[in-house]
Amino acid sequence: MCLMYHDTEQAAAASSTREPILPPREEWERLAIKPGSITWERSADARVFAAAGTALLLQVAHPTVGAGVSDFSTFREDPWGRLFRTLDFTTVLVFGGPERAAEMGARIRGFHKVIKGKKADGTPYHALEPEAYAWVHATLGEGIMAAHARFGRPFTLAEAKEFWGEWRALGRFLGIRWRDLPEDYADYRGWVDEIVNERLERTAAVAEVHDALTSTPPPPSPKINERFWGVATKPMLRFAGLSTSGLMPKPLRERLDLELTRSQELELRALGRLARAMTPVMPKFLLNTAPGYMKMRRKQIERGDVASPEANPHVAPLLRARS
């Protein structure tokens, strides 16, 4: 199922009979996530954050995505900003309603038009290669399901099918065509296995990102004492290392040299049992963090920090030249 890159913008313009890159306005309401749906209820559970590192490593292990992150990402010099902008994007896409999801999706796609270059082997890459672009979106859904399986409310098969249908529809806001992601959930599982087994590898970005995920980040505020911050974040970093590797398919862990020891596996299982047992007593704001997060980040979201030149200095000259 290898989807070779072609200029999707030009291809769409060449034939009006082909699927449009971005969905027309009359489709927005149908594509948007509805309150009470499985995606609405599960995607902002606080325990989903345990899969953030796994999703990111699944992304950068794809040679195209890894090359783009190594060349253009700000995760090294601005880890907190990069994290919050990712959360801004996913939260608005799911909980922002049809118009805001459509605006965010179009902005994200426009941002990726300028991300291109050459991989380590000298072959060209472009962030809008259909497989790579769709894979990034799929990994976010994979992370949600994997986190709930280990730490939260595991999906039944029926719930997984429902969730995948909704997550696939959200991809249309990003300009991911229907044909670029499998419709049937069983086919989707086969597609994921194919990507994991045949496409993913230990790119340079895998080591860079894993190191960033398991190293003490700078304090989010200069008012925080660095020594205190280093001590306080040790448990968080240990959990990040365990969950990032532990939620990954075992064959891929071995290929990426991210194996867990037997004692680490047992520790992760114990943490999983504890986290799942907390479900009945978890407060609503932790079962769905989206309302509180959108209130906290209201100014940045309204300002449009996601995919903006100001917040992405490595891409800024390319974005400005294009406009």
C-alpha angles and dihedrals in degrees: 000000000000110000110204117214121258131161099275093188094057093039091055093047091051094064127031090197092068125089111276117247094235123032118256118248093256089065098050097088092050093049097046122097114257126218110262095026121128092255091049092050100043112027098074098042105133090236091064088075087073088075097051094098093045092052091049093050091047087054099047092044086070104090094227095047092042092053092049093049093048091049102039115012123111094206093114100052098027109029095155094048091047091050095048094046090053090050090047090054098047094042094051092044092055104030105022098084130241101300096045092044090052092048092047093047093050090048092050092050092048090051092055094052091082098045106101140118140119129311123228090271091055097252117132123251136190126194090228095062099135097234096046094043092049092044092060090055092045093052091059090057090044089054092053093051094043093049092051092047091056105027111011142023108334115225119244115224090259091051092048090053091049092047094049091051091053094043092049090052090052088058089068089068087060093050095258106147121228090245093056093069126044115254098208115070093223090053089048091056089051090049091052091050090050093052092045095047101038109025112030121088142159098280121181088258092059092065092041094050095043090051090050092049094052100038125085108267120217113271113273088234131035087226091071116092108243095218092051089045092053092053094042094052097050095091091046092051092047091052091045090055093047097045096041092058097030096057092051123095107269096234089053092048089057093047092049092045092241100125122155123225120240091256091050090051090052091048091051092049091052091050089049093053091049094048093048091049090057093064098095093051100039113118118242094249089062095044087056114019094172100094093050093043094050090050091050093048098036096119095047092046093048090046089055100236091162110096092354121143091233093059095040109051095172091060099032098093091050093048093048092046090052093051 
